[in-house]
């Protein structure tokens, strides 16, 4: 006689966990791409270096572009994130590398 109804909070938390994994994977991918692109300009060699530089660059680039009100004019959200992260990664490498 016992009907079981799933707790809606459990479904929401599992969906949130799956979303968090996708968001982290997306940021890691953008970090790799941005770090690799930045390495063309200022040097670099390892995958870990690309990821760290790209992730830090994503934060720095987003902060700087937002702070100065700069719009890159790129309509594609992923391309815009990569370009922003690349700009930030170059700044990070120039500051840390000097």
C-alpha positions in Angstrom: 0.0 0.0 0.0 3.0 2.3 0.3 3.2 4.7 -2.6 6.6 6.3 -2.9 6.9 9.9 -4.1 10.4 11.1 -4.9 11.5 14.1 -2.9 11.6 17.1 -5.3 14.7 18.5 -3.5 16.6 15.3 -4.3 15.8 15.6 -8.0 16.8 19.3 -8.0 20.1 18.6 -6.2 21.1 15.8 -8.6 20.2 18.1 -11.6 22.3 20.8 -10.0 25.2 18.4 -9.5 25.1 17.5 -13.2 24.9 21.1 -14.2 27.9 21.9 -11.9 29.9 19.2 -13.7 29.0 20.6 -17.1 29.9 24.1 -16.0 33.2 23.0 -14.6 34.0 21.0 -17.8 33.1 24.0 -19.9 35.3 26.4 -17.9 38.2 23.9 -18.0 37.8 23.6 -21.8 37.7 27.4 -22.2 40.7 27.6 -19.9 42.7 25.2 -22.0 41.8 27.0 -25.2 42.5 30.5 -23.8 45.7 29.4 -22.1 46.9 27.7 -25.4 46.0 30.8 -27.4 47.8 33.1 -24.9 50.9 30.8 -25.0 51.2 31.7 -28.7 51.7 35.3 -27.7 53.8 35.1 -24.5 55.0 31.5 -24.3 54.1 28.4 -22.3 54.4 24.7 -22.6 52.3 22.3 -20.4 48.6 21.5 -20.3 48.4 22.3 -16.6 50.0 25.7 -17.3 47.4 26.3 -20.0 44.5 25.4 -17.7 45.7 27.5 -14.8 46.6 30.5 -17.0 43.3 30.2 -18.8 41.1 29.9 -15.7 42.9 32.8 -14.0 42.7 34.7 -17.2 39.0 34.1 -17.5 38.5 35.8 -14.1 40.9 38.6 -14.8 39.7 39.2 -18.4 36.0 39.3 -17.2 36.9 41.7 -14.4 38.9 44.0 -16.6 36.5 44.1 -19.6 33.6 44.6 -17.2 35.4 47.3 -15.2 36.3 49.3 -18.3 33.0 48.7 -20.0 34.6 47.0 -23.0 32.3 44.9 -25.3 34.2 42.7 -27.7 31.2 42.6 -30.0 31.3 38.8 -30.4 27.8 37.4 -30.6 28.7 33.7 -29.9 28.9 33.3 -26.1 31.5 30.6 -26.2 33.8 32.5 -28.6 33.3 35.6 -26.4 34.3 33.7 -23.3 37.4 32.3 -25.0 38.4 35.8 -26.2 37.8 37.3 -22.8 39.8 34.5 -21.1 42.6 34.9 -23.7 42.9 38.6 -23.0 43.0 37.9 -19.3 45.4 35.0 -19.7 47.9 37.3 -21.5 47.6 39.8 -18.7 48.1 37.1 -16.1 51.2 35.7 -17.9 52.7 39.1 -18.3 52.2 40.0 -14.7 53.3 36.7 -13.2 56.0 36.1 -15.7 57.8 39.4 -15.2 
